[in-house]
Amino acid sequence: MTFLENLGMNRLQSDNLYCSVLSHDLRQTGEGSEFSVNSPINGMEVARFRNATPAQLEQVITTATAAFKTFRTVPAPVRGELVRRIGNIAREHKEDLARVITLESGKIMAEALGEVQEWIDVCDFAVGLSRQLHGKTIVSERPGHRMMEQWQPLGPVAVITAFNFPMAVWAWNTMIGLVCGDAMVLKPSEKAPLCALACQAVVEKALDTMPEIPRGIASVIIGDREIGQLIAQDTRFPLVSATGSTLMGRSVAETVGARLGRSLLELGGNNAMIVSETADLDLALRAIVFSAAGTAGQRCTTLRRLITHRSVQDDLVERIKRSYASLAIGDPGTEGNLVGPLIDKHSFDAMQSALDAAKQQGGEILFGGERVTEGVPDGGYYVRPAIVSIRHDAPVVHQETFAPILYVLSFDTLDEAIDIQNEVPQGLSSAIFTESMREAEQFLSAAGSDCGIANVNIGTSGAEIGGAFGGEKETGGGRESGSDAWKAYMRRSTNTINYGGELPLAQGIVFE
Ligand code: UN1
């Protein structure tokens, strides 16, 4: 695995185990239970780790807290310069980084390269932002007074990531958090720890060129649920940003909420596309296939519900079937393949039980769903993406199954389609395909989609980093990446300054 060596990761190995605790100041193998990382490509072991212990977490938090004290006073544009260098190193190693993603997440190379590109893009965004952390000047009701607000660094921030976007989601949080002046601690998915070490290796290369920056501003801790729980409990993390299942997010939110900390959650999606009778079906088809079958259905933004106007449904479904039949399924490292493996057997079993449930609930499997064993590496769980026709209110349709199952639902009026779109507990991404301006505007209006992302003539997945990314309801409400998502990583301080010689009270109160 020369790409790991190119990234400088070989030096992290000792006794065949990779480090579980990593920052410039700390470099240790874990002292907890051992586990192996198996590539979804063929099930083979690619690395072994030992989980970190609570005592090792304590060291990481102490290091991050100390680094934060210095880092918060480093001027934001200098912090931006660090992020600029991180982005340049990521550019230089784009292909090697993508290979680590493919190895651990099973994502095809084209999408893995796209993921590294998201990291690079968010670096560029964050560099510009480092000179734009603006507060407001506010007029005061009192003579001789001025009011303003400032945005200050928040503190050490914990980032808990999922296997499916092991670098991009970390980068959205960490590149923005760094320009905001926070010390960032990553607890990666246990399925993608090598990606975390690769990210850390890039940050450390950049840190080597800027000795004025405290080393402990970025660290990685590889641990199990217990470590995640301890992170959520620890008041030294004013913010815990977590991406993953709703189950995991609920537990993080409850624990962080109990200590009145902040959590930033990006959880499950159950994303829908409405295809109107006026839609450009060629365009819709391309969007559907990428959104539903791309990444083997393992994006938070994956298209899971296709809400079609009754008049176009049969034609559209036929076209999707034809397109699905020609999708190359196989080794994600081989050029030309478009659908790689599911992450593991557990994920395959979950897909099969969802398909069984769909059948029991009156659904009909129109295409796919089965395991593919020919022309794919042995040991991986490759599946043919499934198309299922079913009632919109069947219970299985309201759950997120992290696999390529596309439920096809029908509607007669747009009001009905929007109700169907909004009736699930999740609220991440949504789309409408229509050539009607009225329909598009209704979908985007206050009475339209209730999701954090609502698109017109674009699929549900593949968002750019410039927008705020996240969703409502069980998706958790957090926003990451672009727009003003940076505000979550800072504390707001409202300042009133009296430059007059009197002490007038607000609201005209006389107290003498
Ligand atoms: C995720 O699946 O957790 O919009 C993130 C998209 C990507 C990010 C997905 N930019 O599909």
Residues whose N, C-alpha, C, O or C-beta is under 5 A from the ligand:
A	BS01	UN1	F165 R299 C300 T301 S461 G462 A463
